Amino acid sequence: MLLADVHILHKSDFYRIEDFKCHCDVCSITETEYNKSLCLSFIRKGFFEYRVFNGNQEAHVGRILISKPNYEHTTRHIDDQPDVTTVFEFRKDFFETLKEHYTSCAWFLKNNDIHSILLNCSTEADYLHHRIFRHAENKTASSLQIDEMVMDLLDRVMITLGHPHNVSIVPDNFKKYHLPTIETAQQYIHQHFSENISLQQLAQHCHTSAFHFSRIFKAVMNMSPHQYLLGIRLQHAKILLTTSAKPVGDIAFECGFNSLEHFATAYKQQFKVSPTQHRQQLA
C-alpha cells in the first residue's frame, strides 16, 4: 500500500503544483494507475522507478521525469529513501496546445509509443523549480508571477526535450548511499550561492572528503560543483536584471561574483549578451 501526503501548493487555470511526500517504510509497487495529465516531476529527495510498458525510468535528483496523459503506469517506491517530489501537472487541453507549439518536441509529444522520458535537469530548470517551489510554499508571489515562472520553466524543459542528451544510469550503490549527499549539497548551494563557497566547505557540510564529493557530484549531476554553483548564480542574476532596477555591479556582488569583470564575462558566455545589453533589450 502506498503511503504519501500530497499537498496542492498552487492551482492555476491550466496547471497545479503538488508537493508529494512518500512515507513508505517497505519497498512497494503501486497498483496500475492511469495518467490523466502532462506531468513534470522534480525529485527533491530520494528516488523511485516510474514503470510503463516499454521501460522503467529511475527518477532522482538531477533528473526531470516527463509523463504524458492517457497512459497507464506503476511506480516502485524505495523504502529506505522515500521520495519527496514537486509535480507540475498540466491540464489535458493545455497539453494539446503544447504539442502544436513545440514542434521540435513532436518526436516525443506526438509519439504514442513513448509514454514518458527522463531528462538531465539543467541548472536553469533546477533554479526555476526551486524558486517556484519556494514562492508557492510560502505564498510570497502573486498568481500571475507564479504563472510566468511556470511558463519559463516549461519553456526550458521543452528546449531540453527538443535536444535531449543521453541520461546516464547512476549505479545502485550511488543511489543507495550517495544521493542524500547530492541533495544536501544542492540545498546548501541554493541557500548560500551568494557566498564564497569552496569545494572543501561543501564537502565538509556533506560530511565527506573533497575528492569523494566532487566525484559523486559529477556522476549524478553531470557537471562539476563549480559549474552548478556558477549556473545558479547566473540564473539569479538574470532574474534580478529583468525584474529590478539594481545597478549591474550590485547584482554581481549579490550573486556571489567577486568582480564585475568576472560577472560580465561569465554572463556573456552563458547568455550570449552582456548583462547591460540584456537589460537594454528588455527596456
Buried (B, 14 or more C-beta within 10 A) or exposed (E): EEEBEEEEBBEBEBBBBBBBBBEBEEEBEBEEEEBEBBBBBBBBBBBBBBBBEEEBBBBBBBBBBBBBBEBEBBBBBBEEBBBBBBBBBBBEEBBEEBBEEBEEBEEBBEEEEBBBBBBBBBBBBBBBBBBBBEBBBEEEBEEEEBBEBBEBBBBBBBBBBBEBEEBEEBEEEBBEEBBBBBBBBBBBBBEBBBEEBEBEBBBEBBEBEBEEBBEBBBBBBBBEBBBBBBBBBBBBBBBBBEEEEEEBBEBBBBBBBEEBEEBBEBBBEBBEEBBEEBBEEEE
